[in-house]
Amino acid sequence: MRHAQSEKKGETRARIIQAAKDVFAEQGFAGARVDEIARRAQVNKAALYYHIGDKQALYAEVLHDIIGATAARLSRDIAG
């Protein structure tokens, strides 16, 4: 049962981060609204704050995700 809960949390977190990427890309940090990110991720704001934190923490997670993916891609390209 714990594995299923952990998997669901991971899926929720991934939906939030993807929604945040979209909203930050469209609106910028200043224009992005947590309400809109939560709506697109299909979670309530309390769930967003629980899984990620405030808007600044969410932005940091988005940057970390993007930079991490880019670093992994570069590493694969260099190795290949």
N, CA, C and O of each residue as an XYZ file, in Angstrom:
320
protein
N       0.827     -1.206      0.000
C       0.000      0.000      0.000
C       0.867      1.265      0.000
O       0.530      2.254     -0.650
N       1.978      1.223      0.731
C       2.840      2.397      0.786
C       3.394      2.754     -0.578
O       3.498      3.932     -0.921
N       3.752      1.737     -1.362
C       4.296      1.991     -2.689
C       3.275      2.737     -3.547
O       3.636      3.667     -4.269
N       2.024      2.345     -3.477
C       0.969      3.000     -4.252
C       0.804      4.449     -3.818
O       0.613      5.330     -4.657
N       0.875      4.705     -2.513
C       0.762      6.079     -2.015
C       1.943      6.914     -2.489
O       1.772      8.059     -2.908
N       3.128      6.345     -2.423
C       4.330      7.038     -2.857
C       4.268      7.351     -4.349
O       4.655      8.437     -4.782
N       3.784      6.400     -5.120
C       3.641      6.592     -6.557
C       2.643      7.703     -6.856
O       2.879      8.533     -7.733
N       1.528      7.721     -6.129
C       0.505      8.756     -6.327
C       1.067     10.131     -5.977
O       0.808     11.104     -6.684
N       1.841     10.218     -4.881
C       2.465     11.492     -4.515
C       3.407     11.962     -5.612
O       3.445     13.146     -5.945
N       4.168     11.025     -6.172
C       5.085     11.368     -7.251
C       4.356     11.871     -8.483
O       4.800     12.817     -9.134
N       3.236     11.235     -8.800
C       2.437     11.662     -9.944
C       1.843     13.053     -9.708
O       1.825     13.888    -10.612
N       1.362     13.292     -8.503
C       0.793     14.600     -8.164
C       1.868     15.670     -8.273
O       1.644     16.731     -8.855
N       3.033     15.384     -7.710
C       4.151     16.328     -7.760
C       4.545     16.617     -9.216
O       4.798     17.768     -9.573
N       4.596     15.586    -10.043
C       4.955     15.767    -11.451
C       3.924     16.630    -12.174
O       4.292     17.475    -12.989
N       2.636     16.427    -11.885
C       1.582     17.249    -12.502
C       1.727     18.711    -12.086
O       1.557     19.617    -12.903
N       2.042     18.933    -10.819
C       2.201     20.307    -10.324
C       3.381     20.972    -11.024
O       3.272     22.108    -11.486
N       4.495     20.275    -11.104
C       5.685     20.857    -11.730
C       5.445     21.131    -13.206
O       5.860     22.174    -13.710
N       4.785     20.221    -13.909
C       4.498     20.459    -15.323
C       3.569     21.654    -15.504
O       3.786     22.485    -16.387
N       2.549     21.740    -14.679
C       1.631     22.887    -14.758
C       2.389     24.178    -14.471
O       2.170     25.195    -15.130
N       3.277     24.133    -13.489
C       4.063     25.317    -13.148
C       4.978     25.716    -14.300
O       5.112     26.903    -14.597
N       5.608     24.745    -14.950
C       6.451     25.052    -16.114
C       5.637     25.805    -17.162
O       6.085     26.814    -17.707
N       4.453     25.308    -17.432
C       3.599     25.922    -18.450
C       3.208     27.344    -18.063
O       3.312     28.267    -18.871
N       2.761     27.512    -16.830
C       2.294     28.831    -16.385
C       3.456     29.818    -16.303
O       3.315     30.960    -16.738
N       4.600     29.405    -15.756
C       5.755     30.306    -15.693
C       6.224     30.676    -17.102
O       6.609     31.821    -17.336
N       6.199     29.738    -18.030
C       6.605     30.024    -19.410
C       5.659     31.027    -20.061
O       6.093     31.902    -20.811
N       4.379     30.899    -19.776
C       3.385     31.793    -20.381
C       3.323     33.162    -19.709
O       3.174     34.182    -20.382
N       3.438     33.183    -18.381
C       3.173     34.409    -17.622
C       4.406     35.039    -16.972
O       4.357     36.187    -16.529
N       5.512     34.290    -16.915
C       6.668     34.774    -16.162
C       6.417     34.576    -14.678
O       5.303     34.249    -14.268
N       7.460     34.777    -13.869
C       7.307     34.573    -12.433
C       6.291     35.541    -11.838
O       5.406     35.132    -11.086
N       6.416     36.817    -12.171
C       5.537     37.830    -11.575
C       4.074     37.618    -11.949
O       3.185     37.835    -11.126
N       3.824     37.199    -13.179
C       2.456     37.040    -13.637
C       1.816     35.708    -13.274
O       0.594     35.569    -13.309
N       2.642     34.735    -12.928
C       2.120     33.405    -12.591
C       1.350     33.456    -11.287
O       1.759     34.127    -10.339
N       0.245     32.751    -11.242
C      -0.585     32.686    -10.035
C      -0.671     31.242     -9.564
O      -0.885     30.326    -10.357
N      -0.501     31.057     -8.268
C      -0.567     29.715     -7.683
C      -1.936     29.099     -7.942
O      -2.034     27.893     -8.166
N      -2.985     29.901     -7.916
C      -4.338     29.394     -8.211
C      -4.393     28.734     -9.587
O      -4.974     27.660     -9.750
N      -3.786     29.385    -10.567
C      -3.800     28.866    -11.929
C      -2.972     27.590    -12.046
O      -3.368     26.645    -12.727
N      -1.832     27.569    -11.385
C      -0.987     26.372    -11.408
C      -1.742     25.200    -10.782
O      -1.747     24.099    -11.332
N      -2.370     25.432     -9.649
C      -3.134     24.376     -8.980
C      -4.285     23.899     -9.864
O      -4.539     22.698     -9.959
N      -4.973     24.827    -10.504
C      -6.093     24.453    -11.377
C      -5.616     23.561    -12.519
O      -6.234     22.540    -12.817
N      -4.524     23.948    -13.150
C      -4.008     23.154    -14.273
C      -3.483     21.788    -13.828
O      -3.567     20.810    -14.570
N      -2.948     21.735    -12.623
C      -2.436     20.457    -12.096
C      -3.561     19.595    -11.543
O      -3.339     18.445    -11.166
N      -4.758     20.144    -11.494
C      -5.940     19.467    -10.965
C      -5.764     19.078     -9.494
O      -6.092     17.966     -9.080
N      -5.234     20.035     -8.721
C      -5.111     19.879     -7.272
C      -5.599     21.171     -6.628
O      -5.727     22.196     -7.297
N      -5.870     21.117     -5.332
C      -6.199     22.366     -4.650
C      -4.897     23.019     -4.163
O      -3.838     22.391     -4.150
N      -5.001     24.286     -3.766
C      -3.795     25.007     -3.345
C      -3.133     24.355     -2.140
O      -1.906     24.356     -2.036
N      -3.914     23.807     -1.241
C      -3.339     23.153     -0.062
C      -2.448     21.992     -0.486
O      -1.374     21.802      0.084
N      -2.874     21.218     -1.471
C      -2.066     20.103     -1.964
C      -0.792     20.615     -2.616
O       0.276     20.031     -2.434
N      -0.894     21.690     -3.367
C       0.285     22.272     -3.998
C       1.298     22.700     -2.937
O       2.486     22.397     -3.047
N       0.825     23.401     -1.913
C       1.721     23.838     -0.842
C       2.304     22.645     -0.081
O       3.461     22.683      0.339
N       1.521     21.605      0.095
C       1.991     20.400      0.788
C       3.108     19.714      0.000
O       4.133     19.338      0.569
N       2.909     19.555     -1.297
C       3.866     18.813     -2.120
C       5.106     19.623     -2.483
O       6.193     19.061     -2.616
N       4.957     20.929     -2.643
C       6.066     21.745     -3.134
C       6.440     22.866     -2.177
O       7.603     23.003     -1.796
N       5.474     23.654     -1.796
C       5.741     24.840     -0.981
C       5.151     26.065     -1.663
O       4.199     25.965     -2.436
N       5.727     27.211     -1.366
C       5.194     28.458     -1.916
C       5.651     28.674     -3.365
O       6.308     27.817     -3.957
N       5.295     29.813     -3.911
C       5.580     30.108     -5.315
C       7.085     30.099     -5.607
O       7.511     29.601     -6.649
N       7.873     30.638     -4.706
C       9.320     30.648     -4.911
C       9.895     29.234     -4.898
O      10.766     28.913     -5.706
N       9.421     28.396     -3.997
C       9.878     27.003     -3.946
C       9.466     26.276     -5.218
O      10.223     25.459     -5.743
N       8.290     26.564     -5.704
C       7.801     25.953     -6.933
C       8.670     26.372     -8.118
O       9.017     25.540     -8.957
N       9.020     27.646     -8.189
C       9.876     28.135     -9.266
C      11.249     27.464     -9.200
O      11.811     27.088    -10.228
N      11.782     27.317     -7.992
C      13.073     26.646     -7.810
C      13.000     25.197     -8.283
O      13.940     24.702     -8.905
N      11.897     24.515     -7.996
C      11.723     23.128     -8.450
C      11.661     23.046     -9.968
O      12.221     22.130    -10.570
N      10.984     23.997    -10.578
C      10.899     24.027    -12.044
C      12.294     24.220    -12.631
O      12.682     23.502    -13.553
N      13.047     25.177    -12.108
C      14.406     25.405    -12.605
C      15.280     24.177    -12.393
O      16.033     23.786    -13.285
N      15.181     23.573    -11.224
C      15.955     22.367    -10.928
C      15.616     21.255    -11.915
O      16.510     20.561    -12.400
N      14.348     21.086    -12.211
C      13.900     20.059    -13.142
C      14.451     20.316    -14.548
O      14.938     19.399    -15.208
N      14.371     21.544    -14.988
C      14.844     21.903    -16.332
C      16.358     21.762    -16.418
O      16.874     21.186    -17.376
N      17.068     22.280    -15.431
C      18.527     22.214    -15.449
C      19.000     20.768    -15.323
O      19.958     20.367    -15.983
N      18.334     19.989    -14.480
C      18.697     18.581    -14.324
C      18.509     17.802    -15.617
O      19.358     16.990    -15.984
N      17.414     18.042    -16.302
C      17.156     17.358    -17.569
C      18.185     17.770    -18.618
O      18.651     16.935    -19.394
N      18.538     19.047    -18.644
C      19.533     19.524    -19.593
C      20.900     18.915    -19.298
O      21.604     18.503    -20.220
N      21.281     18.854    -18.033
C      22.563     18.262    -17.638
C      22.620     16.781    -18.017
O      23.647     16.302    -18.499
N      21.542     16.070    -17.806
C      21.501     14.644    -18.158
C      21.644     14.459    -19.663
O      22.351     13.562    -20.120
N      20.972     15.308    -20.427
C      21.054     15.228    -21.893
C      22.485     15.516    -22.371
O      23.009     14.818    -23.239
N      23.111     16.552    -21.795
C      24.485     16.883    -22.170
C      25.438     15.751    -21.807
O      26.341     15.424    -22.577
N      25.242     15.161    -20.654
C      26.078     14.048    -20.220
C      25.979     12.869    -21.186
O      26.990     12.257    -21.528
N      24.769     12.553    -21.622
C      24.568     11.475    -22.590
C      25.237     11.807    -23.927
O      25.857     10.951    -24.558
N      25.097     13.070    -24.343
C      25.692     13.488    -25.620
C      27.220     13.417    -25.570
O      27.858     12.994    -26.534
N      27.792     13.827    -24.462
C      29.242     13.800    -24.318
C      29.743     12.348    -24.277
O      30.756     12.017    -24.893
N      29.031     11.498    -23.555
C      29.417     10.096    -23.455
C      29.293      9.375    -24.793
O      30.037      8.435    -25.070
N      28.354      9.818    -25.616
C      28.098      9.156    -26.887
C      28.967      9.698    -27.944
O      28.891      9.258    -29.091
